[in-house]
Amino acid sequence: MADTYLITGGMGCIGAWVIHHLLENDKAVVNFDQSTDTHRLDWLMSADEQEAITFVQGDLRDTDQVKSVIKDNGITHIIHLAALQVPMCRANPVLGAQVNVVGTVNIFEAARENDINHIAYASSIAVYGSANDYPAGLIAHDAPKLPRTLYGAYKVANENTAQIYYNDYGISSTNLRPYTVYGVGRDQGLTSEPTKALVAVVKGEDYQITFGGKMQFHFASDVAKQFILASETPSGGALGFNMGQPPQAVTEFADIVEDIEPSAKIEVDDKPLPFPEGFDDTELKAHFDTVYETPLADGIEQTLAHIRRLGDAI
């Protein structure tokens, strides 16, 4: 049976990159998303290339629909990325729980009914607490989960759900917890500001990033490739991995941009975000033979070049 990949949330940044890389490798792709807005896909591939995608507009809260999309399309691999983000979960906690928690249960249950024995899905560093909750240094992969947001609490619930589905039904899973994702398509969310700064630079505009401090930066293309590899690598459990890279200052991000584009003017606020600076990826590197880590300067340069190619389209 040919491999067919279900991507939930394929209209998002990471989802669009996942689809892009899968199509590069001639994989069959089903995009399950409530949104019909293809602008991120448009930034990564042509209309002709997108004709290879099977688009299914759907709602993760609809158990029967989730089961049907897997059964009817002969799905063999699942990459579950769809979720409501921090502000939407705060504004509407019930909807946030229905989409993020019940929706994830629906994915696992549909996999169980269709004999799919492994799932890759997105968790988040939001499962952890603030820097003050932990010893100095990188946060260990097994550090206590102390979420400070409903979004983080829902992600903890999903990690627990995954463990029970492995214990009771033998469905293995792998979740990845990225930090600041940057690259073409990262146009939404608090930590999208570094990418928005790159768009401004190409347009000849000044930009102010409203936070400082240090964080781990992940090139969107790398994150997508890691999710694909996670979906293709049964884990023998319900495993979760922090994504790595050395923590770097936001001012360093701006300095790299200004080195590449001397005319760029990026201001960086002094106030750091209320998150730890970085998370230990030792277990990620022990589990996977390949870990995708584009150096920050290279990722920035590739993103600037991509934005230039898009011109007025972005």
C-alpha positions in Angstrom: 0.0 0.0 0.0 1.4 3.4 -1.0 2.2 5.8 1.9 -0.4 8.5 2.4 0.2 11.2 5.0 -2.6 13.0 6.9 -1.6 16.5 8.0 -3.9 18.3 10.4 -3.4 22.0 10.3 -1.6 22.0 7.0 -2.6 25.6 6.4 -0.3 26.7 9.2 3.4 27.5 9.0 4.8 24.1 10.0 2.0 22.3 8.2 2.7 24.1 5.0 6.4 23.2 5.2 5.6 19.6 6.0 3.4 19.4 2.9 6.0 21.1 0.8 8.7 18.6 1.8 6.4 15.6 1.4 5.5 16.6 -2.1 9.2 17.1 -2.9 9.5 13.4 -2.2 6.4 12.4 -4.2 4.4 11.4 -1.2 0.6 11.4 -1.2 -0.8 14.1 1.1 -4.2 14.8 2.7 -4.6 18.2 4.3 -7.3 18.2 7.0 -7.9 21.8 8.1 -10.9 24.0 9.0 -9.3 26.8 7.1 -9.4 27.2 3.3 -6.8 30.0 3.3 -3.8 28.7 1.2 -1.6 31.8 1.5 1.2 29.9 3.3 1.1 27.1 0.8 1.2 29.7 -2.0 4.4 31.0 -0.6 6.0 27.6 -0.7 4.7 26.0 -3.9 3.0 26.7 -7.2 -0.7 26.2 -7.9 0.2 23.2 -10.1 2.2 21.6 -7.3 -0.8 22.1 -4.9 -3.0 20.1 -7.3 -1.3 17.0 -5.8 -2.8 17.8 -2.4 -6.1 16.3 -1.3 -7.8 19.1 0.6 -10.4 18.1 3.2 -12.1 21.0 5.1 -13.0 19.6 8.5 -13.3 20.0 12.2 -11.2 18.1 14.6 -14.1 18.1 17.1 -16.2 16.0 14.7 -15.2 12.4 15.7 -17.0 10.8 12.8 -15.4 13.1 10.3 -11.9 12.5 11.6 -12.4 8.8 11.4 -13.8 9.0 7.9 -10.9 11.1 6.5 -8.4 8.5 7.7 -10.5 5.5 6.5 -11.6 7.0 3.2 -8.1 8.1 2.1 -6.1 5.1 3.1 -4.0 7.1 5.5 -0.7 5.3 6.6 1.0 8.2 8.4 -0.4 11.0 10.7 1.3 14.3 11.5 -1.1 16.1 13.9 -0.3 19.8 14.0 -3.7 21.6 14.2 -4.4 23.5 17.4 -5.7 26.8 18.7 -2.9 29.0 20.1 -2.4 30.7 23.4 -4.6 33.9 22.8 -7.6 31.9 21.4 -7.4 29.3 24.3 -7.4 32.2 26.8 -10.3 33.9 25.1 -12.4 30.8 24.7 -11.2 28.0 27.0 -14.1 25.6 26.1 -13.4 25.9 22.4 -9.7 25.6 23.1 -10.2 22.3 25.0 -12.6 20.9 22.4 -10.1 21.5 19.5 -6.8 20.9 21.3 -7.7 18.1 23.6 -10.9 16.4 22.3 -9.5 16.9 18.7 -6.3 15.0 19.7 -8.3 12.2 21.3 -10.2 11.9 18.1 -7.0 11.6 16.1 -5.8 8.8 18.4 -9.1 7.0 18.4 -9.4 7.2 14.6 -5.9 5.8 14.3 -6.8 2.9 16.6 -9.9 2.1 14.6 -7.9 2.2 11.3 -5.0 0.1 12.5 -2.5 2.9 12.4 0.1 2.1 15.1 2.1 5.4 15.3 1.4 9.1 15.4 3.6 12.2 15.3 2.1 15.3 16.8 3.0 18.8 18.0 3.4 19.5 21.7 5.0 22.7 22.9 7.5 24.2 25.4 4.4 25.7 27.0 4.1 22.4 28.9 6.9 23.7 31.1 6.8 26.6 33.5 8.8 29.8 33.8 12.6 29.9 34.2 12.2 30.5 38.0 10.6 27.0 38.3 13.8 25.2 37.3 17.5 25.1 38.0 19.8 27.2 35.9 20.7 25.9 32.5 18.8 24.1 29.8 15.5 22.5 30.8 15.7 18.7 30.8 13.3 16.7 28.7 11.8 15.1 31.8 11.5 18.3 33.9 8.2 18.7 35.7 5.4 20.0 33.5 4.2 23.2 35.1 2.2 25.0 32.4 1.2 28.7 33.0 -1.4 28.8 30.2 -4.5 26.9 29.2 -2.7 26.1 25.9 0.1 24.5 27.9 -2.3 22.6 30.1 -4.0 21.2 27.0 -0.7 20.1 25.6 0.1 18.3 28.8 -3.3 16.6 28.6 -2.4 15.5 25.0 1.0 14.0 26.2 -0.9 12.1 28.9 -3.5 10.9 26.4 -0.7 9.6 24.1 0.7 7.6 27.0 -2.6 6.0 27.8 -3.1 5.1 24.1 0.2 3.4 24.1 -0.4 1.6 27.4 -3.9 0.4 26.5 -3.8 0.0 22.7 -0.1 -0.1 21.8 -0.3 3.0 19.6 3.2 4.6 19.8 3.6 8.3 19.4 6.3 11.0 19.1 5.7 14.6 20.0 8.1 17.5 19.3 8.3 20.7 21.3 9.8 23.6 19.2 10.5 27.0 20.6 10.8 30.0 18.3 10.1 28.9 14.8 11.1 31.3 12.0 10.9 31.3 8.2 8.5 32.0 5.4 5.0 31.3 6.6 5.6 32.3 10.2 3.3 35.2 10.2 1.2 34.6 13.3 1.8 34.3 17.0 3.9 36.1 19.6 7.3 34.6 18.5 6.5 35.4 14.8 8.1 38.8 15.2 11.6 37.8 14.1 10.2 36.5 10.8 8.1 39.7 10.5 11.3 41.7 10.9 12.8 39.8 7.9 9.8 40.7 5.8 10.1 44.3 6.8 13.8 44.4 6.0 13.2 43.1 2.4 10.5 45.8 2.0 13.0 48.4 3.2 11.1 49.1 6.4 12.3 49.4 10.0 11.0 47.0 12.6 10.9 46.7 16.4 10.9 43.3 18.0 9.0 43.7 21.3 10.9 41.2 23.3 14.6 40.4 24.0 16.5 37.9 26.0 17.7 34.5 24.7 15.8 31.7 23.1 16.2 28.8 20.7 15.5 29.5 17.1 14.2 26.8 14.8 14.1 27.1 11.0 10.6 26.1 9.9 11.9 23.8 7.2 13.9 21.9 9.8 11.0 21.5 12.1 8.8 20.2 9.3 11.5 17.6 8.3 11.8 16.5 11.9 8.0 15.9 12.1 8.1 13.9 8.9 10.9 11.8 10.3 9.0 11.4 13.6 5.9 10.1 11.7 8.1 7.5 9.9 9.9 6.3 13.0 7.8 4.2 15.4 9.0 5.2 18.9 8.1 2.1 21.0 6.3 4.3 23.5 4.8 7.7 24.0 7.8 9.9 23.6 8.3 13.6 23.7 11.3 15.6 22.7 12.5 19.1 23.1 14.0 20.6 20.0 17.5 22.1 20.5 19.9 24.6 19.1 22.0 26.8 21.4 20.0 29.6 22.9 20.8 32.9 21.1 19.9 36.5 22.0 17.3 38.2 20.0 19.8 41.0 19.5 22.1 38.4 17.9 19.3 37.6 15.5 19.0 41.3 14.6 22.8 41.6 14.3 22.9 38.7 11.8 20.2 40.3 9.7 22.0 43.6 9.7 25.3 41.9 8.7 23.5 40.4 5.7 21.5 43.5 4.9 23.6 46.5 6.1 20.7 48.9 5.5 18.4 47.0 7.8 17.3 48.6 11.1 15.8 46.3 13.7 15.2 47.5 17.2 15.0 44.9 20.0 13.2 45.5 23.3 15.2 44.6 26.5 12.4 42.7 28.2 12.6 38.9 27.7 9.6 36.6 27.3 8.5 34.7 30.4 10.0 31.4 29.2 13.3 29.6 29.9 16.1 30.4 27.5 16.4 26.9 26.2 15.6 23.2 26.4 17.8 20.2 26.4 17.7 18.1 23.2 20.0 15.3 24.2 17.1 12.7 24.0 16.1 14.0 20.6 19.6 13.4 19.3 19.8 10.0 20.9 16.5 8.9 19.4 16.9 10.1 15.8 19.7 9.3 13.4 19.1 12.7 11.8 18.4 15.9 13.5 17.7 18.9 11.3 19.5 22.0 12.6 20.2 24.8 10.1 22.6 27.4 11.6 20.8 30.6 12.4 22.7 32.7 10.0 22.1 30.3 7.2 18.4 30.1 8.0 18.1 33.8 8.1 19.9 34.2 4.7 17.7 31.5 3.1 14.5 33.2 4.5 15.6 36.6 3.2 16.3 35.2 -0.2 12.9 33.4 -0.3 11.1 36.6 0.7 12.8 38.5 -2.1 11.7 35.8 -4.6 8.1 36.2 -3.4 8.2 40.0 -3.9 4.8 41.6 -3.5 3.1 38.2 -2.9 4.2 38.3 0.8 
